[in-house]
Amino acid sequence: MKKIMALGLAVVFMVSMVLTGCGKSAGTGQEEAGKGGKVKIRFASWDSAEDLEDQQKLVDAFNEQHDDIEVVLEAYGSDFDTKIAAGMGSGDAPDVMYMWNYPDYYEGLEPLDDYLAKEGEDFKADFYETLWNYNSMDGKIYGIPVGFTTHCLFYNKDLFDQAGVAYPTSDWTWDDLEAAAKQIHEKLGIYGFSYGIKADAYDYEMYLWSNNTSYVGKDGKMDGYLNSPESVATFTMFQDMQKDGYALAGEKGGRNEFSAQKSAMFIYGAWSINAFNEAGLNYGVVEIPAFAGSGHDSVSNLSTSGLAMSKDSKNKEAAWEFIKYWTGVELNKKRLGYEMSPHKSVVESEKIMEDPVYAPFYKMLEQSVGYTPTIFLTDKWSYISDELSLSFEEIFNPNTLEDPQTVLDAVVAEQ
């Protein structure tokens, strides 16, 4: 599962509370004070070195504004999950941490509903409602949204122009995409569309939602959902595009082929926008096509990050102050270069809906209200995800291209 703040994870420096002597005093279980008697808050990030430099500056600014709180940034990098799990297991988790995998970690987190209630209705209402579904478990909120991305259709304007094909529009169906992809392939000899040969199971469910089905029902059962006629039709559509030669199942969701201008279209989150801009790629963005006859617009899953609090924190009020700061409007504006705002007020004040690149991601957000990923519906997600990824490869690998109905029935039978 991709995380909006987790691009390019690498092993980076870590501020170790054990080695520096900060945190809990040995043998006492009491939290030591920070510099000048300040309450010390540990903040765990999963980001890369480049982002951490900017994050440290923002942490420093918070510390300068508060006489009673000192926040220490701990950079866990690619070891994030290992260190968070170990900290929760030993009762020594950071006070505040980035979070996306609530199903695995929520039992070690502090519910934030009461904190939100104290801030008033306007505080919570400024966040896009759909984001709360991705930061909650069992009806309780465990994270405050920091950033997100939906998925959209990227298209190469130069390739469309060369082929004499009209650009994609918001009212496109998959039939329109297939027709355009065929024309581009016939006229330019490149792929009209590319997608992932090893499709991310978390992401791919959005196509099933768009075609009126899902991986599982509300009872967590797959039968009649994953192997439903609508699901089979969805997988068959992707496979047929490849069989007909105008689409390619490639690596990294089709991004490599699109970046190299060997594919005219692919579907992805906002992660590549800065890279495409730096490369001078002449591209456009539009909402994902809908399925003709589905009766509704297309749907996207969300890749989102939140800021969570450890249930074992000894300084929860101070931790909440920092969470409010880090997820607040002003800092969100400072981070607009590398994450999308969860705040309605920021989208309005910064006129983001007037930006033709970013606006479609927010339109997809509005179209995706009310859908819950399977990861939040079953405690078997790790197993299901692995099985689905292997099955997708069997369906999309050009050396196999196995029958979707047979493959999906086999997955259901093993549940």
One Martini backbone bead per residue (centre of mass of N, CA, C, O) as a GRO file, in nm:
protein
  415
    1MET     BB    1   0.094   0.036   0.024
    2LYS     BB    2   0.063   0.361  -0.031
    3LYS     BB    3   0.222   0.666   0.085
    4ILE     BB    4   0.232   1.004   0.071
    5MET     BB    5   0.493   1.015   0.293
    6ALA     BB    6   0.664   0.737   0.162
    7LEU     BB    7   0.866   0.831  -0.038
    8GLY     BB    8   1.169   0.700  -0.065
    9LEU     BB    9   1.259   0.511   0.140
   10ALA     BB   10   1.521   0.537   0.387
   11VAL     BB   11   1.807   0.520   0.555
   12VAL     BB   12   1.819   0.727   0.835
   13PHE     BB   13   1.846   0.923   1.071
   14MET     BB   14   1.838   0.863   1.437
   15VAL     BB   15   1.679   0.963   1.730
   16SER     BB   16   1.787   0.818   2.017
   17MET     BB   17   1.660   0.779   2.334
   18VAL     BB   18   1.857   0.577   2.452
   19LEU     BB   19   2.141   0.703   2.371
   20THR     BB   20   2.075   1.006   2.493
   21GLY     BB   21   1.875   0.979   2.758
   22CYS     BB   22   1.605   1.014   2.672
   23GLY     BB   23   1.301   1.000   2.824
   24LYS     BB   24   1.316   0.739   3.013
   25SER     BB   25   1.401   0.657   3.316
   26ALA     BB   26   1.582   0.437   3.463
   27GLY     BB   27   1.355   0.246   3.659
   28THR     BB   28   1.091   0.463   3.678
   29GLY     BB   29   0.885   0.549   3.429
   30GLN     BB   30   0.971   0.843   3.387
   31GLU     BB   31   0.955   1.150   3.243
   32GLU     BB   32   1.169   1.353   3.113
   33ALA     BB   33   1.282   1.652   3.082
   34GLY     BB   34   1.361   1.896   2.901
   35LYS     BB   35   1.469   2.174   2.819
   36GLY     BB   36   1.405   2.380   3.081
   37GLY     BB   37   1.156   2.178   3.173
   38LYS     BB   38   1.036   2.048   2.940
   39VAL     BB   39   0.822   1.874   2.765
   40LYS     BB   40   0.863   1.564   2.609
   41ILE     BB   41   0.837   1.492   2.251
   42ARG     BB   42   0.792   1.222   2.041
   43PHE     BB   43   0.862   1.215   1.677
   44ALA     BB   44   0.764   1.000   1.416
   45SER     BB   45   0.923   0.935   1.104
   46TRP     BB   46   0.925   0.809   0.743
   47ASP     BB   47   1.113   0.992   0.597
   48SER     BB   48   1.327   1.142   0.401
   49ALA     BB   49   1.596   1.341   0.403
   50GLU     BB   50   1.475   1.584   0.251
   51ASP     BB   51   1.217   1.610   0.433
   52LEU     BB   52   1.355   1.625   0.717
   53GLU     BB   53   1.470   1.907   0.697
   54ASP     BB   54   1.192   2.044   0.691
   55GLN     BB   55   1.078   1.918   0.948
   56GLN     BB   56   1.284   2.032   1.149
   57LYS     BB   57   1.206   2.329   1.109
   58LEU     BB   58   0.912   2.291   1.215
   59VAL     BB   59   0.991   2.188   1.493
   60ASP     BB   60   1.158   2.435   1.579
   61ALA     BB   61   0.923   2.635   1.565
   62PHE     BB   62   0.757   2.508   1.788
   63ASN     BB   63   0.969   2.528   2.017
   64GLU     BB   64   0.988   2.845   2.005
   65GLN     BB   65   0.664   2.876   2.084
   66HIS     BB   66   0.742   2.682   2.340
   67ASP     BB   67   0.809   2.669   2.690
   68ASP     BB   68   0.675   2.356   2.763
   69ILE     BB   69   0.780   2.226   2.479
   70GLU     BB   70   0.963   1.937   2.341
   71VAL     BB   71   1.050   1.832   2.019
   72VAL     BB   72   1.151   1.510   1.886
   73LEU     BB   73   1.296   1.390   1.604
   74GLU     BB   74   1.228   1.065   1.460
   75ALA     BB   75   1.409   0.872   1.218
   76TYR     BB   76   1.303   0.560   1.066
   77GLY     BB   77   1.227   0.502   0.794
   78SER     BB   78   1.241   0.171   0.688
   79ASP     BB   79   1.195   0.106   1.019
   80PHE     BB   80   0.919   0.197   1.117
   81ASP     BB   81   0.747  -0.058   1.180
   82THR     BB   82   0.948  -0.195   1.367
   83LYS     BB   83   0.968   0.038   1.582
   84ILE     BB   84   0.672   0.070   1.650
   85ALA     BB   85   0.617  -0.220   1.740
   86ALA     BB   86   0.835  -0.227   1.961
   87GLY     BB   87   0.730   0.017   2.125
   88MET     BB   88   0.450  -0.102   2.188
   89GLY     BB   89   0.550  -0.368   2.323
   90SER     BB   90   0.724  -0.184   2.554
   91GLY     BB   91   0.589   0.109   2.610
   92ASP     BB   92   0.789   0.302   2.389
   93ALA     BB   93   0.639   0.490   2.220
   94PRO     BB   94   0.582   0.743   2.054
   95ASP     BB   95   0.374   1.004   2.101
   96VAL     BB   96   0.418   1.070   1.791
   97MET     BB   97   0.284   0.957   1.462
   98TYR     BB   98   0.282   0.824   1.182
   99MET     BB   99  -0.016   0.702   0.986
  100TRP     BB  100  -0.205   0.413   0.813
  101ASN     BB  101  -0.205   0.125   0.977
  102TYR     BB  102  -0.461   0.079   1.179
  103PRO     BB  103  -0.527  -0.227   1.197
  104ASP     BB  104  -0.237  -0.289   1.336
  105TYR     BB  105  -0.220  -0.017   1.561
  106TYR     BB  106  -0.476   0.091   1.726
  107GLU     BB  107  -0.425  -0.047   2.013
  108GLY     BB  108  -0.168   0.174   2.048
  109LEU     BB  109  -0.384   0.404   2.037
  110GLU     BB  110  -0.536   0.714   2.068
  111PRO     BB  111  -0.828   0.835   2.094
  112LEU     BB  112  -0.959   1.155   1.931
  113ASP     BB  113  -1.256   1.247   1.980
  114ASP     BB  114  -1.233   1.427   2.238
  115TYR     BB  115  -1.034   1.630   2.122
  116LEU     BB  116  -1.212   1.723   1.887
  117ALA     BB  117  -1.456   1.822   2.055
  118LYS     BB  118  -1.296   2.060   2.199
  119GLU     BB  119  -1.254   2.222   1.915
  120GLY     BB  120  -1.497   2.178   1.750
  121GLU     BB  121  -1.673   2.153   1.456
  122ASP     BB  122  -1.492   2.323   1.260
  123PHE     BB  123  -1.234   2.164   1.280
  124LYS     BB  124  -1.336   1.895   1.150
  125ALA     BB  125  -1.493   2.019   0.894
  126ASP     BB  126  -1.224   2.104   0.730
  127PHE     BB  127  -1.220   1.815   0.667
  128TYR     BB  128  -1.243   1.567   0.466
  129GLU     BB  129  -1.462   1.320   0.527
  130THR     BB  130  -1.323   1.067   0.394
  131LEU     BB  131  -1.059   1.069   0.574
  132TRP     BB  132  -1.179   0.945   0.836
  133ASN     BB  133  -1.211   0.651   0.730
  134TYR     BB  134  -0.876   0.626   0.711
  135ASN     BB  135  -0.855   0.718   1.049
  136SER     BB  136  -1.021   0.454   1.140
  137MET     BB  137  -1.169   0.238   1.407
  138ASP     BB  138  -1.450   0.121   1.525
  139GLY     BB  139  -1.561   0.437   1.528
  140LYS     BB  140  -1.266   0.554   1.570
  141ILE     BB  141  -1.032   0.808   1.604
  142TYR     BB  142  -0.656   0.795   1.535
  143GLY     BB  143  -0.631   1.031   1.310
  144ILE     BB  144  -0.488   1.314   1.158
  145PRO     BB  145  -0.486   1.457   0.874
  146VAL     BB  146  -0.222   1.539   0.635
  147GLY     BB  147  -0.245   1.354   0.369
  148PHE     BB  148  -0.313   1.287   0.009
  149THR     BB  149  -0.440   1.051  -0.246
  150THR     BB  150  -0.562   0.994  -0.537
  151HIS     BB  151  -0.676   0.888  -0.855
  152CYS     BB  152  -0.561   0.932  -1.200
  153LEU     BB  153  -0.549   1.038  -1.534
  154PHE     BB  154  -0.276   1.023  -1.735
  155TYR     BB  155  -0.160   1.238  -2.014
  156ASN     BB  156  -0.004   1.279  -2.330
  157LYS     BB  157  -0.018   1.548  -2.530
  158ASP     BB  158   0.184   1.495  -2.757
  159LEU     BB  159   0.073   1.214  -2.840
  160PHE     BB  160  -0.212   1.306  -2.905
  161ASP     BB  161  -0.131   1.511  -3.121
  162GLN     BB  162   0.020   1.316  -3.313
  163ALA     BB  163  -0.253   1.132  -3.341
  164GLY     BB  164  -0.520   1.309  -3.338
  165VAL     BB  165  -0.631   1.302  -3.036
  166ALA     BB  166  -0.845   1.357  -2.803
  167TYR     BB  167  -0.870   1.448  -2.502
  168PRO     BB  168  -0.947   1.374  -2.208
  169THR     BB  169  -1.245   1.353  -2.006
  170SER     BB  170  -1.471   1.354  -1.740
  171ASP     BB  171  -1.685   1.168  -1.932
  172TRP     BB  172  -1.537   0.921  -1.951
  173THR     BB  173  -1.499   0.599  -2.056
  174TRP     BB  174  -1.357   0.300  -2.115
  175ASP     BB  175  -1.432   0.308  -2.412
  176ASP     BB  176  -1.276   0.568  -2.472
  177LEU     BB  177  -0.998   0.472  -2.391
  178GLU     BB  178  -0.976   0.236  -2.588
  179ALA     BB  179  -1.007   0.399  -2.849
  180ALA     BB  180  -0.760   0.585  -2.804
  181ALA     BB  181  -0.544   0.366  -2.766
  182LYS     BB  182  -0.574   0.241  -3.047
  183GLN     BB  183  -0.505   0.492  -3.217
  184ILE     BB  184  -0.223   0.541  -3.102
  185HIS     BB  185  -0.105   0.267  -3.176
  186GLU     BB  186  -0.158   0.282  -3.487
  187LYS     BB  187  -0.003   0.569  -3.536
  188LEU     BB  188   0.273   0.527  -3.329
  189GLY     BB  189   0.350   0.234  -3.194
  190ILE     BB  190   0.236   0.263  -2.912
  191TYR     BB  191   0.108   0.278  -2.609
  192GLY     BB  192  -0.201   0.385  -2.483
  193PHE     BB  193  -0.169   0.191  -2.223
  194SER     BB  194  -0.086   0.153  -1.866
  195TYR     BB  195  -0.013  -0.107  -1.621
  196GLY     BB  196   0.006  -0.333  -1.362
  197ILE     BB  197   0.138  -0.649  -1.326
  198LYS     BB  198   0.165  -0.573  -1.003
  199ALA     BB  199  -0.095  -0.514  -0.857
  200ASP     BB  200  -0.225  -0.326  -0.616
  201ALA     BB  201  -0.459  -0.436  -0.406
  202TYR     BB  202  -0.549  -0.174  -0.275
  203ASP     BB  203  -0.597  -0.012  -0.542
  204TYR     BB  204  -0.780  -0.206  -0.731
  205GLU     BB  205  -1.061  -0.180  -0.588
  206MET     BB  206  -1.164   0.077  -0.737
  207TYR     BB  207  -1.264  -0.072  -0.994
  208LEU     BB  208  -1.485  -0.232  -0.853
  209TRP     BB  209  -1.646  -0.002  -0.741
  210SER     BB  210  -1.700   0.125  -1.026
  211ASN     BB  211  -1.846  -0.183  -1.088
  212ASN     BB  212  -2.029  -0.274  -0.832
  213THR     BB  213  -1.791  -0.383  -0.638
  214SER     BB  214  -1.567  -0.614  -0.455
  215TYR     BB  215  -1.390  -0.818  -0.253
  216VAL     BB  216  -1.602  -0.769  -0.015
  217GLY     BB  217  -1.823  -0.784   0.218
  218LYS     BB  218  -1.942  -0.689   0.526
  219ASP     BB  219  -1.863  -0.999   0.622
  220GLY     BB  220  -1.578  -1.068   0.457
  221LYS     BB  221  -1.675  -1.205   0.200
  222MET     BB  222  -1.595  -1.305  -0.136
  223ASP     BB  223  -1.831  -1.442  -0.232
  224GLY     BB  224  -1.979  -1.248  -0.493
  225TYR     BB  225  -1.734  -1.040  -0.549
  226LEU     BB  226  -1.454  -1.114  -0.665
  227ASN     BB  227  -1.632  -1.340  -0.858
  228SER     BB  228  -1.799  -1.156  -1.005
  229PRO     BB  229  -1.906  -1.037  -1.301
  230GLU     BB  230  -1.786  -0.750  -1.255
  231SER     BB  231  -1.501  -0.838  -1.184
  232VAL     BB  232  -1.435  -1.007  -1.432
  233ALA     BB  233  -1.481  -0.774  -1.634
  234THR     BB  234  -1.252  -0.597  -1.532
  235PHE     BB  235  -1.013  -0.789  -1.579
  236THR     BB  236  -1.076  -0.847  -1.878
  237MET     BB  237  -1.034  -0.565  -1.986
  238PHE     BB  238  -0.734  -0.543  -1.924
  239GLN     BB  239  -0.645  -0.800  -2.069
  240ASP     BB  240  -0.753  -0.730  -2.356
  241MET     BB  241  -0.574  -0.485  -2.408
  242GLN     BB  242  -0.321  -0.660  -2.417
  243LYS     BB  243  -0.401  -0.869  -2.634
  244ASP     BB  244  -0.447  -0.627  -2.855
  245GLY     BB  245  -0.163  -0.434  -2.806
  246TYR     BB  246  -0.243  -0.128  -2.664
  247ALA     BB  247  -0.142  -0.257  -2.393
  248LEU     BB  248   0.052  -0.248  -2.078
  249ALA     BB  249   0.205  -0.458  -1.843
  250GLY     BB  250   0.391  -0.306  -1.597
  251GLU     BB  251   0.588  -0.135  -1.405
  252LYS     BB  252   0.480   0.074  -1.168
  253GLY     BB  253   0.181   0.109  -1.300
  254GLY     BB  254   0.315   0.250  -1.580
  255ARG     BB  255   0.524   0.482  -1.527
  256ASN     BB  256   0.772   0.414  -1.698
  257GLU     BB  257   0.630   0.431  -1.976
  258PHE     BB  258   0.529   0.720  -1.946
  259SER     BB  259   0.802   0.864  -1.893
  260ALA     BB  260   0.917   0.738  -2.182
  261GLN     BB  261   0.685   0.766  -2.401
  262LYS     BB  262   0.541   0.454  -2.440
  263SER     BB  263   0.288   0.590  -2.303
  264ALA     BB  264  -0.020   0.783  -2.294
  265MET     BB  265  -0.140   0.618  -2.037
  266PHE     BB  266  -0.219   0.647  -1.677
  267ILE     BB  267  -0.271   0.536  -1.335
  268TYR     BB  268  -0.239   0.769  -1.053
  269GLY     BB  269  -0.099   0.947  -0.830
  270ALA     BB  270   0.061   1.251  -0.713
  271TRP     BB  271   0.370   1.166  -0.692
  272SER     BB  272   0.469   1.256  -1.007
  273ILE     BB  273   0.443   1.559  -1.057
  274ASN     BB  274   0.724   1.677  -0.997
  275ALA     BB  275   0.880   1.494  -1.194
  276PHE     BB  276   0.731   1.582  -1.452
  277ASN     BB  277   0.800   1.881  -1.430
  278GLU     BB  278   1.113   1.851  -1.428
  279ALA     BB  279   1.102   1.691  -1.717
  280GLY     BB  280   0.889   1.840  -1.912
  281LEU     BB  281   0.617   1.711  -1.923
  282ASN     BB  282   0.334   1.691  -2.141
  283TYR     BB  283   0.056   1.697  -1.932
  284GLY     BB  284  -0.245   1.545  -1.806
  285VAL     BB  285  -0.549   1.558  -1.594
  286VAL     BB  286  -0.802   1.312  -1.503
  287GLU     BB  287  -1.049   1.137  -1.444
  288ILE     BB  288  -1.158   0.841  -1.409
  289PRO     BB  289  -1.314   0.628  -1.578
  290ALA     BB  290  -1.617   0.500  -1.643
  291PHE     BB  291  -1.866   0.267  -1.633
  292ALA     BB  292  -2.077   0.164  -1.845
  293GLY     BB  293  -2.379   0.126  -1.658
  294SER     BB  294  -2.321   0.186  -1.342
  295GLY     BB  295  -2.456   0.483  -1.245
  296HIS     BB  296  -2.160   0.612  -1.195
  297ASP     BB  297  -1.888   0.726  -1.098
  298SER     BB  298  -1.585   0.707  -1.036
  299VAL     BB  299  -1.344   0.544  -0.817
  300SER     BB  300  -1.127   0.602  -0.532
  301ASN     BB  301  -0.875   0.551  -0.356
  302LEU     BB  302  -0.678   0.609  -0.059
  303SER     BB  303  -0.376   0.779   0.014
  304THR     BB  304  -0.293   0.812   0.362
  305SER     BB  305  -0.208   1.038   0.629
  306GLY     BB  306  -0.143   1.051   0.981
  307LEU     BB  307  -0.172   1.168   1.319
  308ALA     BB  308  -0.063   0.999   1.608
  309MET     BB  309  -0.125   0.858   1.940
  310SER     BB  310  -0.009   0.727   2.212
  311LYS     BB  311  -0.147   0.554   2.480
  312ASP     BB  312   0.143   0.582   2.653
  313SER     BB  313   0.146   0.864   2.690
  314LYS     BB  314   0.244   1.115   2.940
  315ASN     BB  315   0.175   1.375   2.720
  316LYS     BB  316  -0.112   1.434   2.568
  317GLU     BB  317  -0.158   1.740   2.554
  318ALA     BB  318   0.110   1.803   2.415
  319ALA     BB  319   0.067   1.616   2.175
  320TRP     BB  320  -0.187   1.764   2.071
  321GLU     BB  321  -0.055   2.033   2.011
  322PHE     BB  322   0.127   1.918   1.788
  323ILE     BB  323  -0.087   1.797   1.606
  324LYS     BB  324  -0.228   2.063   1.543
  325TYR     BB  325   0.016   2.195   1.415
  326TRP     BB  326   0.089   1.976   1.191
  327THR     BB  327  -0.232   1.972   1.079
  328GLY     BB  328  -0.251   2.252   1.006
  329VAL     BB  329  -0.294   2.505   0.786
  330GLU     BB  330  -0.010   2.641   0.773
  331LEU     BB  331   0.159   2.382   0.730
  332ASN     BB  332   0.009   2.283   0.485
  333LYS     BB  333   0.102   2.512   0.299
  334LYS     BB  334   0.411   2.440   0.322
  335ARG     BB  335   0.343   2.129   0.193
  336LEU     BB  336   0.227   2.156  -0.108
  337GLY     BB  337   0.476   2.039  -0.276
  338TYR     BB  338   0.427   1.716  -0.131
  339GLU     BB  339   0.113   1.762  -0.055
  340MET     BB  340  -0.222   1.720   0.000
  341SER     BB  341  -0.489   1.881   0.112
  342PRO     BB  342  -0.736   1.825   0.383
  343HIS     BB  343  -0.827   2.128   0.353
  344LYS     BB  344  -1.077   2.329   0.253
  345SER     BB  345  -0.952   2.614   0.311
  346VAL     BB  346  -0.696   2.572   0.138
  347VAL     BB  347  -0.827   2.512  -0.133
  348GLU     BB  348  -0.960   2.791  -0.142
  349SER     BB  349  -0.722   2.997  -0.082
  350GLU     BB  350  -0.529   2.849  -0.316
  351LYS     BB  351  -0.695   2.767  -0.571
  352ILE     BB  352  -0.687   2.454  -0.651
  353MET     BB  353  -0.946   2.422  -0.846
  354GLU     BB  354  -0.777   2.590  -1.078
  355ASP     BB  355  -0.598   2.343  -1.106
  356PRO     BB  356  -0.565   2.105  -1.360
  357VAL     BB  357  -0.398   1.892  -1.190
  358TYR     BB  358  -0.540   1.888  -0.891
  359ALA     BB  359  -0.852   1.889  -0.917
  360PRO     BB  360  -0.912   1.583  -0.993
  361PHE     BB  361  -0.839   1.469  -0.708
  362TYR     BB  362  -1.084   1.612  -0.568
  363LYS     BB  363  -1.305   1.490  -0.740
  364MET     BB  364  -1.242   1.198  -0.657
  365LEU     BB  365  -1.301   1.245  -0.360
  366GLU     BB  366  -1.605   1.317  -0.397
  367GLN     BB  367  -1.668   1.030  -0.549
  368SER     BB  368  -1.551   0.845  -0.275
  369VAL     BB  369  -1.781   0.831  -0.092
  370GLY     BB  370  -1.841   0.533   0.112
  371TYR     BB  371  -1.568   0.373   0.087
  372THR     BB  372  -1.427   0.052   0.202
  373PRO     BB  373  -1.159  -0.104   0.255
  374THR     BB  374  -1.065  -0.426   0.323
  375ILE     BB  375  -0.854  -0.364   0.546
  376PHE     BB  376  -1.112  -0.264   0.740
  377LEU     BB  377  -1.285  -0.564   0.724
  378THR     BB  378  -1.019  -0.743   0.788
  379ASP     BB  379  -0.772  -0.965   0.951
  380LYS     BB  380  -0.670  -1.090   0.644
  381TRP     BB  381  -0.512  -0.890   0.457
  382SER     BB  382  -0.228  -0.999   0.420
  383TYR     BB  383  -0.320  -1.256   0.280
  384ILE     BB  384  -0.504  -1.137   0.061
  385SER     BB  385  -0.297  -0.952  -0.074
  386ASP     BB  386  -0.103  -1.173  -0.166
  387GLU     BB  387  -0.308  -1.336  -0.334
  388LEU     BB  388  -0.390  -1.109  -0.527
  389SER     BB  389  -0.114  -1.039  -0.649
  390LEU     BB  390  -0.068  -1.319  -0.773
  391SER     BB  391  -0.328  -1.321  -0.945
  392PHE     BB  392  -0.275  -1.071  -1.116
  393GLU     BB  393  -0.023  -1.185  -1.251
  394GLU     BB  394  -0.166  -1.421  -1.391
  395ILE     BB  395  -0.353  -1.231  -1.562
  396PHE     BB  396  -0.116  -1.007  -1.675
  397ASN     BB  397   0.086  -1.193  -1.767
  398PRO     BB  398   0.200  -1.259  -2.089
  399ASN     BB  399   0.278  -1.572  -2.012
  400THR     BB  400  -0.034  -1.634  -1.915
  401LEU     BB  401  -0.325  -1.515  -1.915
  402GLU     BB  402  -0.541  -1.596  -1.722
  403ASP     BB  403  -0.844  -1.677  -1.625
  404PRO     BB  404  -1.025  -1.482  -1.421
  405GLN     BB  405  -1.242  -1.673  -1.309
  406THR     BB  406  -1.050  -1.900  -1.219
  407VAL     BB  407  -0.869  -1.733  -1.032
  408LEU     BB  408  -1.091  -1.609  -0.843
  409ASP     BB  409  -1.215  -1.876  -0.748
  410ALA     BB  410  -0.955  -1.976  -0.610
  411VAL     BB  411  -0.937  -1.757  -0.395
  412VAL     BB  412  -1.211  -1.808  -0.264
  413ALA     BB  413  -1.158  -2.115  -0.190
  414GLU     BB  414  -0.909  -2.023   0.016
  415GLN     BB  415  -1.059  -1.850   0.246
   0.00000   0.00000   0.00000
